[in-house]
Amino acid sequence: NKAQVCERAYNEAIAVFKKLGYETVEVKLPEMPYDTAVSIIVAAEGASAHENFIRGERFQMLADAHQVAGFTAALAVPAVDYLWAMRLRSEALKANAIWEKCDCLFTPVFYHGPPRADKSLNDGFELMGGDDGPANLLGWPSIAFPIGFEDGLPLGGQIIAPAMREDVCYGVACDFQRETEFHKRVPPGAGA
């Protein structure tokens, strides 16, 4: 089972961190509809940033029909939804309390290998890892790096840190890569 392969790689990565002297603790974020708020904000702000392209002649040339539909729908995000999402962003600041218990979070990127480039991008978003939303909503930096392989393709782990602490993400990822060789492997068909 693909999820079990990822879970094994994730647990082996935690063992590497423990070997390096990192202390690991279980933490829980406050439950909120982070993903809903992020989706609304990203849609509205993305449509605003790319409005000229979306309304332009070349837009219909996009190969992925889901992207065309998504961008088109994003032009019509209701203002009340956008303002609700912005209010939730303020409420979500409570999630910053997690940094009193830990310096960073370690999560899988996906619970499977990377999605195929010749498939719809939507196919890759099932079994997402990550932090379930507050990082995107609150501007927490993250770095992704390979922690194992599934069918020759890399499995990703992710370090998430408090806002403005990119140095933590970088340092932890570097420590992991000094102890492992996953970042040196080239997936089949990727070239050298």
Backbone as CSV, one residue per row, in Angstrom:
resi,resn,N_x,N_y,N_z,CA_x,CA_y,CA_z,C_x,C_y,C_z
1,ASN,0.845,-1.176,0.000,0.000,0.000,0.000,0.891,1.239,0.000
2,LYS,0.569,2.198,-0.869,1.402,3.389,-1.040,1.481,4.231,0.223
3,ALA,0.375,4.368,0.941,0.392,5.155,2.176,1.320,4.512,3.211
4,GLN,1.388,3.178,3.238,2.265,2.499,4.190,3.735,2.734,3.852
5,VAL,4.053,2.785,2.543,5.427,3.061,2.119,5.829,4.447,2.599
6,CYS,4.936,5.423,2.439,5.219,6.788,2.877,5.338,6.848,4.394
7,GLU,4.459,6.163,5.095,4.514,6.171,6.553,5.822,5.578,7.045
8,ARG,6.275,4.506,6.398,7.549,3.894,6.781,8.699,4.886,6.544
9,ALA,8.705,5.567,5.376,9.755,6.556,5.082,9.710,7.696,6.095
10,TYR,8.519,8.130,6.449,8.347,9.210,7.428,8.905,8.783,8.788
11,ASN,8.554,7.582,9.241,9.039,7.086,10.535,10.557,6.886,10.521
12,GLU,11.100,6.444,9.379,12.551,6.301,9.267,13.233,7.670,9.302
13,ALA,12.592,8.682,8.730,13.141,10.041,8.785,13.145,10.553,10.222
14,ILE,12.094,10.273,10.973,12.055,10.675,12.383,13.196,9.998,13.148
15,ALA,13.477,8.733,12.814,14.585,8.029,13.468,15.917,8.725,13.157
16,VAL,16.080,9.225,11.935,17.291,9.970,11.579,17.384,11.230,12.429
17,PHE,16.280,11.961,12.552,16.292,13.175,13.371,16.647,12.854,14.831
18,LYS,16.090,11.777,15.369,16.402,11.395,16.754,17.882,11.043,16.888
19,LYS,18.427,10.341,15.891,19.852,9.995,15.895,20.710,11.262,15.908
20,LEU,20.228,12.312,15.245,20.949,13.588,15.199,20.786,14.400,16.491
21,GLY,19.955,13.907,17.414,19.766,14.587,18.683,18.533,15.474,18.753
22,TYR,17.717,15.431,17.731,16.475,16.209,17.766,15.491,15.544,18.721
23,GLU,14.800,16.329,19.518,13.737,15.836,20.376,12.442,15.938,19.577
24,THR,11.640,14.895,19.592,10.371,14.929,18.867,9.218,14.893,19.857
25,VAL,8.194,15.671,19.574,6.988,15.712,20.396,5.780,15.725,19.467
26,GLU,4.697,15.159,19.938,3.437,15.217,19.193,2.767,16.554,19.504
27,VAL,2.272,17.227,18.493,1.566,18.497,18.700,0.259,18.454,17.923
28,LYS,-0.673,19.289,18.339,-1.966,19.357,17.669,-2.308,20.823,17.441
29,LEU,-2.684,21.127,16.222,-3.094,22.486,15.880,-4.568,22.683,16.206
30,PRO,-4.981,23.913,16.525,-6.407,24.157,16.745,-7.195,23.799,15.482
31,GLU,-8.340,23.186,15.671,-9.151,22.808,14.511,-9.915,24.012,13.991
32,MET,-9.685,24.317,12.730,-10.362,25.407,12.031,-10.427,25.037,10.557
33,PRO,-11.300,25.658,9.816,-11.371,25.358,8.380,-10.282,26.104,7.592
34,TYR,-9.008,25.838,7.948,-7.886,26.517,7.305,-7.931,26.361,5.785
35,ASP,-8.085,25.109,5.337,-8.032,24.846,3.898,-9.110,25.603,3.135
36,THR,-10.293,25.718,3.714,-11.373,26.459,3.053,-10.972,27.919,2.898
37,ALA,-10.454,28.507,3.967,-10.029,29.913,3.913,-8.890,30.095,2.910
38,VAL,-7.905,29.195,2.941,-6.785,29.290,2.001,-7.291,29.201,0.566
39,SER,-8.195,28.257,0.299,-8.723,28.097,-1.065,-9.397,29.369,-1.555
40,ILE,-10.184,29.987,-0.705,-10.885,31.214,-1.093,-9.892,32.347,-1.344
41,ILE,-8.937,32.523,-0.430,-7.962,33.609,-0.570,-7.084,33.395,-1.802
42,VAL,-6.586,32.184,-1.985,-5.722,31.900,-3.136,-6.480,32.095,-4.442
43,ALA,-7.729,31.644,-4.483,-8.521,31.816,-5.705,-8.724,33.296,-6.022
44,ALA,-9.172,34.052,-5.034,-9.465,35.472,-5.260,-8.208,36.264,-5.593
45,GLU,-7.155,36.078,-4.817,-5.940,36.851,-5.052,-5.211,36.378,-6.304
46,GLY,-5.263,35.077,-6.581,-4.657,34.563,-7.810,-5.371,35.077,-9.046
47,ALA,-6.702,35.099,-8.993,-7.473,35.621,-10.130,-7.171,37.097,-10.337
48,SER,-7.034,37.830,-9.253,-6.709,39.251,-9.359,-5.330,39.454,-9.978
49,ALA,-4.359,38.668,-9.536,-2.991,38.805,-10.046,-2.867,38.398,-11.509
50,HIS,-3.693,37.456,-11.936,-3.593,36.930,-13.305,-4.795,37.294,-14.171
51,GLU,-5.518,38.311,-13.767,-6.749,38.671,-14.474,-6.524,38.913,-15.965
52,ASN,-5.465,39.612,-16.337,-5.230,39.894,-17.765,-5.045,38.606,-18.556
53,PHE,-4.320,37.642,-17.976,-4.145,36.362,-18.663,-5.468,35.601,-18.759
54,ILE,-6.211,35.539,-17.656,-7.466,34.781,-17.629,-8.461,35.355,-18.636
55,ARG,-8.487,36.640,-18.780,-9.414,37.273,-19.726,-8.827,37.367,-21.136
56,GLY,-7.587,36.925,-21.314,-6.906,37.043,-22.606,-7.173,35.891,-23.559
57,GLU,-6.666,36.029,-24.764,-6.875,35.056,-25.843,-6.175,33.722,-25.582
58,ARG,-5.008,33.742,-24.948,-4.218,32.524,-24.780,-4.726,31.629,-23.649
59,PHE,-5.600,32.145,-22.813,-6.080,31.398,-21.651,-6.704,30.062,-22.041
60,GLN,-7.520,30.049,-23.061,-8.204,28.817,-23.473,-7.240,27.780,-24.040
61,MET,-5.983,28.154,-24.213,-4.985,27.210,-24.733,-4.422,26.304,-23.631
62,LEU,-4.744,26.593,-22.373,-4.277,25.716,-21.298,-4.788,24.300,-21.537
63,ALA,-3.906,23.333,-21.357,-4.257,21.937,-21.639,-5.171,21.327,-20.588
64,ASP,-5.090,21.776,-19.354,-5.853,21.174,-18.260,-7.200,21.888,-18.114
65,ALA,-8.263,21.205,-18.500,-9.612,21.787,-18.436,-9.987,22.189,-17.005
66,HIS,-9.465,21.453,-16.010,-9.750,21.799,-14.611,-9.148,23.152,-14.238
67,GLN,-7.941,23.429,-14.771,-7.319,24.727,-14.502,-8.135,25.853,-15.125
68,VAL,-8.579,25.645,-16.357,-9.389,26.663,-17.040,-10.650,26.936,-16.230
69,ALA,-11.330,25.870,-15.812,-12.563,26.036,-15.031,-12.277,26.706,-13.687
70,GLY,-11.193,26.309,-13.029,-10.862,26.869,-11.725,-10.524,28.347,-11.793
71,PHE,-9.718,28.728,-12.753,-9.365,30.143,-12.897,-10.587,30.976,-13.269
72,THR,-11.429,30.424,-14.131,-12.644,31.148,-14.528,-13.548,31.359,-13.316
73,ALA,-13.740,30.317,-12.525,-14.580,30.427,-11.328,-13.969,31.391,-10.311
74,ALA,-12.653,31.441,-10.252,-11.985,32.307,-9.280,-12.276,33.784,-9.534
75,LEU,-12.592,34.131,-10.773,-12.940,35.521,-11.074,-14.233,35.946,-10.381
76,ALA,-15.018,34.964,-9.939,-16.330,35.275,-9.367,-16.424,34.927,-7.877
77,VAL,-15.290,34.920,-7.163,-15.337,34.655,-5.717,-16.112,35.794,-5.053
78,PRO,-17.176,35.456,-4.312,-17.951,36.513,-3.654,-17.142,37.270,-2.606
79,ALA,-17.347,38.561,-2.522,-16.641,39.391,-1.547,-16.916,38.923,-0.121
80,VAL,-18.133,38.472,0.162,-18.439,38.021,1.526,-17.607,36.799,1.892
81,ASP,-17.353,35.907,0.921,-16.517,34.740,1.192,-15.072,35.162,1.443
82,TYR,-14.571,36.069,0.625,-13.206,36.547,0.787,-13.027,37.219,2.156
83,LEU,-13.966,38.055,2.543,-13.866,38.738,3.839,-13.985,37.756,5.001
84,TRP,-14.834,36.724,4.865,-14.908,35.676,5.892,-13.541,35.006,6.036
85,ALA,-12.906,34.671,4.905,-11.602,33.998,4.935,-10.549,34.887,5.591
86,MET,-10.602,36.177,5.334,-9.646,37.091,5.952,-9.881,37.193,7.467
87,ARG,-11.136,37.144,7.896,-11.429,37.148,9.333,-10.925,35.846,9.980
88,LEU,-11.098,34.721,9.271,-10.601,33.452,9.802,-9.079,33.495,9.908
89,ARG,-8.419,34.156,8.987,-6.960,34.283,9.063,-6.570,34.931,10.397
90,SER,-7.309,35.947,10.807,-7.026,36.592,12.099,-7.267,35.622,13.254
91,GLU,-8.340,34.880,13.196,-8.655,33.879,14.224,-7.592,32.771,14.244
92,ALA,-7.062,32.438,13.077,-6.082,31.351,12.965,-4.756,31.687,13.626
93,LEU,-4.546,32.931,13.957,-3.304,33.307,14.645,-3.114,32.516,15.940
94,LYS,-4.211,31.964,16.475,-4.118,31.112,17.667,-3.184,29.920,17.431
95,ALA,-3.083,29.499,16.176,-2.222,28.353,15.857,-0.758,28.649,16.146
96,ASN,-0.374,29.918,16.221,1.018,30.261,16.544,1.428,29.786,17.933
97,ALA,0.468,29.437,18.782,0.792,28.909,20.116,1.585,27.612,20.024
98,ILE,1.518,26.942,18.883,2.246,25.679,18.718,3.748,25.882,18.881
99,TRP,4.225,27.103,18.560,5.667,27.364,18.626,6.180,27.467,20.060
100,GLU,5.269,27.425,21.032,5.689,27.354,22.428,6.097,25.921,22.793
101,LYS,5.680,24.949,21.975,5.946,23.536,22.255,7.032,22.947,21.370
102,CYS,7.325,23.590,20.223,8.300,23.035,19.294,8.926,24.150,18.454
103,ASP,10.055,23.831,17.859,10.759,24.792,17.000,10.334,24.680,15.543
104,CYS,9.855,23.491,15.162,9.411,23.274,13.790,8.503,22.051,13.748
105,LEU,7.822,21.909,12.627,6.971,20.742,12.379,7.603,19.918,11.274
106,PHE,7.459,18.607,11.348,7.895,17.714,10.267,6.677,16.944,9.801
107,THR,6.359,17.058,8.531,5.189,16.378,7.970,5.553,15.764,6.617
108,PRO,4.798,14.756,6.171,4.955,14.311,4.791,4.436,15.405,3.847
109,VAL,4.961,15.470,2.637,4.428,16.382,1.635,3.146,15.763,1.068
110,PHE,3.244,14.518,0.632,2.118,13.711,0.177,2.254,12.354,0.843
111,TYR,1.169,11.611,0.917,1.240,10.236,1.394,1.397,9.288,0.206
112,HIS,2.140,9.733,-0.783,2.446,8.959,-1.987,3.571,9.681,-2.711
113,GLY,4.091,9.047,-3.785,5.119,9.690,-4.587,4.545,10.870,-5.364
114,PRO,5.391,11.553,-6.126,4.929,12.740,-6.848,3.924,12.387,-7.939
115,PRO,3.012,13.320,-8.244,2.064,13.071,-9.332,2.780,13.103,-10.679
116,ARG,2.220,12.415,-11.634,2.803,12.379,-12.983,2.590,13.723,-13.679
117,ALA,3.576,14.142,-14.434,3.508,15.430,-15.138,2.499,15.399,-16.281
118,ASP,2.174,14.205,-16.785,1.249,14.120,-17.915,-0.199,13.893,-17.478
119,LYS,-0.459,14.024,-16.182,-1.813,13.870,-15.642,-2.323,15.209,-15.124
120,SER,-3.599,15.285,-14.834,-4.181,16.486,-14.249,-3.516,16.774,-12.913
121,LEU,-3.274,18.046,-12.635,-2.687,18.418,-11.352,-3.588,18.022,-10.187
122,ASN,-4.888,17.922,-10.428,-5.824,17.542,-9.368,-5.548,16.145,-8.839
123,ASP,-5.022,15.258,-9.707,-4.751,13.883,-9.288,-3.717,13.824,-8.169
124,GLY,-2.808,14.794,-8.114,-1.748,14.770,-7.121,-2.155,15.287,-5.767
125,PHE,-3.340,15.870,-5.650,-3.720,16.481,-4.387,-4.465,15.539,-3.455
126,GLU,-4.655,14.292,-3.865,-5.258,13.357,-2.924,-4.174,12.876,-1.971
127,LEU,-4.552,12.564,-0.785,-3.640,12.113,0.255,-2.504,13.105,0.490
128,MET,-2.881,14.381,0.625,-1.898,15.421,0.913,-1.375,15.254,2.331
129,GLY,-0.157,15.637,2.531,0.428,15.704,3.865,0.337,17.142,4.328
130,GLY,1.423,17.674,4.804,1.450,19.067,5.219,0.838,19.279,6.582
131,ASP,0.495,20.505,6.839,0.010,20.883,8.168,-1.491,21.135,8.186
132,ASP,-2.173,20.855,7.110,-3.621,21.052,6.992,-4.050,22.513,7.007
133,GLY,-3.159,23.416,6.604,-3.613,24.767,6.336,-3.011,25.966,6.995
134,PRO,-2.654,25.937,8.285,-2.222,27.199,8.878,-0.941,27.769,8.268
135,ALA,-0.049,26.933,7.765,1.198,27.452,7.190,0.905,28.415,6.045
136,ASN,0.057,27.996,5.115,-0.301,28.882,4.002,-1.040,30.111,4.493
137,LEU,-1.890,29.933,5.445,-2.726,31.031,5.923,-1.930,32.054,6.734
138,LEU,-0.904,31.588,7.467,-0.186,32.459,8.391,1.234,32.809,7.950
139,GLY,1.632,32.356,6.783,2.949,32.705,6.271,4.098,31.958,6.919
140,TRP,3.844,30.730,7.382,4.921,29.928,7.946,5.765,29.386,6.805
141,PRO,7.086,29.546,6.847,7.923,29.011,5.775,8.055,27.498,5.879
142,SER,8.375,26.884,4.762,8.605,25.440,4.769,9.637,25.096,3.703
143,ILE,10.205,23.921,3.854,11.131,23.394,2.865,10.817,21.912,2.709
144,ALA,10.778,21.454,1.469,10.509,20.041,1.187,11.791,19.394,0.671
145,PHE,11.956,18.113,1.004,13.160,17.383,0.606,12.828,15.897,0.589
146,PRO,13.582,15.103,-0.197,13.273,13.668,-0.280,13.641,12.924,1.003
147,ILE,12.732,12.034,1.415,12.960,11.230,2.629,12.907,9.731,2.330
148,GLY,12.704,9.366,1.090,12.616,7.969,0.697,12.141,7.883,-0.740
149,PHE,11.886,6.661,-1.195,11.438,6.455,-2.571,10.315,5.436,-2.626
150,GLU,9.438,5.600,-3.599,8.342,4.672,-3.870,8.335,4.443,-5.379
151,ASP,8.527,3.215,-5.793,8.569,2.875,-7.218,9.563,3.754,-7.972
152,GLY,10.713,4.047,-7.347,11.750,4.842,-7.984,11.544,6.347,-7.922
153,LEU,10.414,6.801,-7.376,10.122,8.231,-7.305,10.241,8.717,-5.863
154,PRO,10.706,9.958,-5.679,10.951,10.443,-4.317,9.681,10.679,-3.510
155,LEU,9.783,10.375,-2.232,8.757,10.729,-1.248,9.283,11.949,-0.504
156,GLY,8.432,12.925,-0.303,8.892,14.167,0.301,8.502,14.327,1.749
157,GLY,9.422,14.873,2.511,9.157,15.335,3.865,9.223,16.847,3.847
158,GLN,8.677,17.465,4.870,8.598,18.919,4.890,8.843,19.430,6.311
159,ILE,9.688,20.435,6.400,9.900,21.137,7.668,9.151,22.466,7.569
160,ILE,8.340,22.760,8.573,7.575,24.009,8.654,8.025,24.718,9.925
161,ALA,8.255,26.015,9.820,8.750,26.781,10.973,7.890,28.024,11.182
162,PRO,8.100,28.719,12.302,7.349,29.959,12.533,7.673,31.005,11.461
163,ALA,6.797,31.963,11.302,7.006,33.044,10.341,8.381,33.669,10.545
164,MET,9.035,33.964,9.442,10.345,34.612,9.418,11.474,33.706,9.917
165,ARG,11.265,32.410,10.009,12.305,31.483,10.481,12.700,30.481,9.402
166,GLU,12.950,30.988,8.207,13.429,30.153,7.122,14.715,29.439,7.501
167,ASP,15.530,30.082,8.362,16.788,29.490,8.786,16.568,28.151,9.491
168,VAL,15.476,28.025,10.232,15.174,26.764,10.908,14.885,25.682,9.867
169,CYS,14.061,26.007,8.889,13.734,25.041,7.834,15.009,24.566,7.135
170,TYR,15.822,25.519,6.739,17.049,25.207,6.007,17.999,24.364,6.856
171,GLY,18.193,24.757,8.100,19.123,24.035,8.965,18.715,22.595,9.208
172,VAL,17.440,22.369,9.471,16.964,21.006,9.734,17.078,20.146,8.471
173,ALA,16.700,20.705,7.323,16.808,19.952,6.058,18.271,19.615,5.756
174,CYS,19.176,20.554,5.990,20.605,20.291,5.762,21.115,19.195,6.680
175,ASP,20.705,19.238,7.944,21.106,18.180,8.878,20.661,16.817,8.358
176,PHE,19.409,16.733,7.907,18.880,15.462,7.405,19.684,15.002,6.193
177,GLN,19.974,15.921,5.285,20.666,15.522,4.059,22.129,15.157,4.298
178,ARG,22.735,15.664,5.352,24.095,15.236,5.696,24.115,13.770,6.136
179,GLU,22.991,13.289,6.667,22.910,11.923,7.185,22.343,10.916,6.189
180,THR,21.779,11.393,5.091,21.113,10.498,4.130,21.612,10.787,2.714
181,GLU,21.216,9.939,1.793,21.631,10.075,0.393,20.448,10.282,-0.555
182,PHE,19.236,10.433,-0.024,18.052,10.511,-0.883,18.136,11.658,-1.888
183,HIS,18.690,12.784,-1.476,18.776,13.954,-2.349,19.779,13.768,-3.489
184,LYS,20.574,12.713,-3.444,21.557,12.455,-4.498,21.036,11.488,-5.562
185,ARG,19.928,10.832,-5.285,19.364,9.866,-6.240,18.584,10.590,-7.328
186,VAL,18.694,10.098,-8.540,17.978,10.686,-9.679,16.866,9.727,-10.076
187,PRO,15.608,10.199,-10.065,14.503,9.332,-10.480,14.665,8.905,-11.932
188,PRO,14.124,7.733,-12.294,14.213,7.275,-13.681,13.585,8.295,-14.640
189,GLY,14.280,8.545,-15.738,13.744,9.449,-16.755,13.977,10.917,-16.466
190,ALA,14.616,11.247,-15.339,14.829,12.650,-14.982,16.121,13.203,-15.546
191,GLY,16.945,12.360,-16.123,18.233,12.839,-16.629,19.253,12.846,-15.509
192,ALA,20.441,13.274,-15.834,21.522,13.239,-14.830,21.880,14.588,-14.326
